[in-house]
Amino acid sequence: MKRQVVGLKTARVLEAKPGCIPAGRARGVKAYGVRYEKALAQVLPLNAIRGRWYEFEDKNGHGYCQTDFDLLDCVLECKHTWTEDGHVELEKLYLPVARLAWQRPAFGIVVVKKLVPGMRKVEICPDLDSAIASARHGYRAVFHWIGGSILNHDGRVGAKAA
């Protein structure tokens, strides 16, 4: 589990990856998630920001975090296979940091390729616009994207009109 913020004091968007963060290479199962995230990056609207870094300070001290995608007022967390951990990461780390850094509301969406049995207390959405709407209404939104273009029920590309 990633770090969770407690008593967030400051947060800001960084222009680049901090020099103290080592370069990593995804292997095994994690590599599936990285490939999925790269594929999603190819079809998201142009205003989606991939891999934005944040610096923050809370009661635990100084920290950094990186969102998968920032799109409008939403943070997208990509997971190849759904787990509740994606929502916890959003709710306990990325969203508090983004809200303070952006100085406005922010909402979270978990984007997954593979759904699992027993997914409860989540709103599974077939397109990005409905996932954004669900997140803005306070639901734990899951955008089920299995690949291909991101077309909504009315033929628009996801989130362009949002």
C-alpha positions as CSV (number, residue, x, y, z in Angstrom):
1,M,0.0,0.0,0.0
2,K,1.3,3.4,-0.9
3,R,1.6,6.2,1.7
4,Q,-1.5,7.8,3.0
5,V,-1.6,11.4,3.9
6,V,-2.4,12.5,7.4
7,G,-2.9,16.1,8.3
8,L,-1.9,17.4,4.9
9,K,-0.2,20.8,5.3
10,T,1.1,21.7,1.8
11,A,0.9,20.4,-1.7
12,R,2.1,21.6,-5.1
13,V,2.4,20.4,-8.6
14,L,6.0,19.8,-9.8
15,E,7.3,20.5,-13.3
16,A,9.3,17.3,-13.5
17,K,10.1,14.1,-11.6
18,P,12.1,14.9,-8.5
19,G,15.8,14.0,-8.8
20,C,15.7,11.9,-5.7
21,I,13.2,9.4,-7.1
22,P,15.1,6.4,-8.7
23,A,14.2,5.2,-12.2
24,G,12.4,1.9,-12.1
25,R,11.5,-0.8,-14.5
26,A,8.2,-2.7,-14.2
27,R,8.5,-6.4,-14.4
28,G,6.1,-9.3,-14.3
29,V,2.5,-8.5,-13.4
30,K,3.3,-4.8,-12.9
31,A,4.5,-4.6,-16.5
32,Y,0.9,-5.5,-17.6
33,G,-0.3,-2.4,-15.8
34,V,2.3,-0.2,-17.3
35,R,1.4,-1.4,-20.9
36,Y,-2.3,-0.8,-20.1
37,E,-1.6,2.7,-18.9
38,K,0.5,3.5,-22.0
39,A,-2.4,2.2,-24.2
40,L,-4.8,4.4,-22.4
41,A,-2.6,7.4,-22.8
42,Q,-2.9,7.0,-26.6
43,V,-6.7,7.4,-26.6
44,L,-7.3,9.9,-23.8
45,P,-8.2,13.5,-24.7
46,L,-5.2,15.7,-25.4
47,N,-5.8,17.7,-22.2
48,A,-5.0,14.6,-20.1
49,I,-1.8,15.0,-18.2
50,R,0.1,11.7,-17.7
51,G,2.4,11.1,-14.8
52,R,2.2,14.4,-13.1
53,W,4.4,14.7,-9.9
54,Y,3.4,16.4,-6.7
55,E,5.3,17.4,-3.6
56,F,3.5,17.5,-0.3
57,E,4.0,17.7,3.4
58,D,1.8,16.2,6.1
59,K,2.2,15.0,9.7
60,N,4.4,12.1,8.4
61,G,6.8,14.6,6.8
62,H,7.8,15.4,3.3
63,G,6.6,13.3,0.4
64,Y,6.2,12.9,-3.3
65,C,3.5,11.2,-5.4
66,Q,2.7,10.7,-9.0
67,T,-0.8,10.4,-10.5
68,D,-1.4,8.2,-13.5
69,F,-3.5,10.8,-15.3
70,D,-5.0,14.2,-14.4
71,L,-8.0,15.1,-16.6
72,L,-10.1,18.2,-16.0
73,D,-11.0,17.9,-12.3
74,C,-10.4,14.1,-12.2
75,V,-7.5,12.0,-11.2
76,L,-7.4,8.6,-13.1
77,E,-5.8,5.7,-11.4
78,C,-5.0,2.8,-13.9
79,K,-5.1,-0.8,-12.8
80,H,-5.0,-3.8,-15.1
81,T,-7.2,-5.7,-12.7
82,W,-9.6,-4.1,-10.3
83,T,-8.8,-4.0,-6.6
84,E,-10.1,-1.8,-3.9
85,D,-6.6,-0.5,-3.4
86,G,-7.0,1.8,-6.4
87,H,-9.8,3.6,-4.7
88,V,-7.9,3.8,-1.4
89,E,-4.9,5.3,-3.2
90,L,-7.1,7.9,-4.7
91,E,-9.0,8.7,-1.5
92,K,-6.1,8.7,0.9
93,L,-3.2,10.1,-1.2
94,Y,-3.8,11.4,-4.7
95,L,-7.1,13.3,-4.2
96,P,-6.2,15.2,-1.0
97,V,-2.9,16.2,-2.6
98,A,-4.5,17.2,-5.9
99,R,-7.2,19.2,-4.2
100,L,-4.8,21.2,-2.1
101,A,-2.4,21.7,-5.0
102,W,-5.1,22.7,-7.4
103,Q,-7.1,24.7,-4.8
104,R,-10.3,23.3,-6.1
105,P,-12.4,20.1,-5.9
106,A,-11.0,16.9,-7.5
107,F,-12.6,13.6,-8.1
108,G,-11.2,10.1,-8.7
109,I,-11.8,7.3,-11.2
110,V,-10.2,3.9,-11.3
111,V,-9.7,2.7,-14.9
112,V,-9.5,-1.1,-15.2
113,K,-9.3,-3.6,-18.0
114,K,-10.3,-6.6,-15.9
115,L,-13.3,-6.7,-13.6
116,V,-13.4,-9.2,-10.8
117,P,-16.3,-11.0,-9.0
118,G,-17.7,-9.4,-5.9
119,M,-17.1,-5.8,-6.8
120,R,-19.4,-4.0,-4.5
121,K,-19.9,-0.3,-3.6
122,V,-18.5,0.9,-7.0
123,E,-20.2,2.3,-10.0
124,I,-19.0,0.4,-13.1
125,C,-19.1,2.8,-16.1
126,P,-18.9,1.8,-19.8
127,D,-17.5,5.2,-20.9
128,L,-15.4,8.0,-19.6
129,D,-18.2,10.6,-19.4
130,S,-20.4,8.5,-17.2
131,A,-17.4,7.7,-15.0
132,I,-16.7,11.4,-14.6
133,A,-20.3,12.1,-13.8
134,S,-20.4,9.2,-11.2
135,A,-17.2,10.5,-9.6
136,R,-18.5,14.0,-9.4
137,H,-21.6,12.7,-7.7
138,G,-19.5,11.0,-5.0
139,Y,-19.5,7.4,-6.2
140,R,-16.5,5.2,-6.3
141,A,-16.3,5.3,-10.1
142,V,-14.7,2.5,-12.2
143,F,-14.3,3.1,-15.9
144,H,-14.1,-0.4,-17.6
145,W,-11.8,0.1,-20.6
146,I,-10.8,-3.0,-22.4
147,G,-8.9,-1.2,-25.2
148,G,-9.8,0.6,-28.4
149,S,-11.1,4.1,-28.8
150,I,-12.9,5.9,-26.0
151,L,-16.2,6.6,-27.6
152,N,-19.3,7.4,-25.5
153,H,-22.8,6.2,-26.1
154,D,-23.4,9.3,-28.3
155,G,-20.3,8.8,-30.4
156,R,-18.2,11.6,-28.8
157,V,-14.7,10.9,-27.6
158,G,-14.7,10.7,-23.8
159,A,-14.6,13.9,-21.7
160,K,-14.1,16.4,-24.6
161,A,-17.3,18.1,-23.8
162,A,-17.1,17.9,-20.0
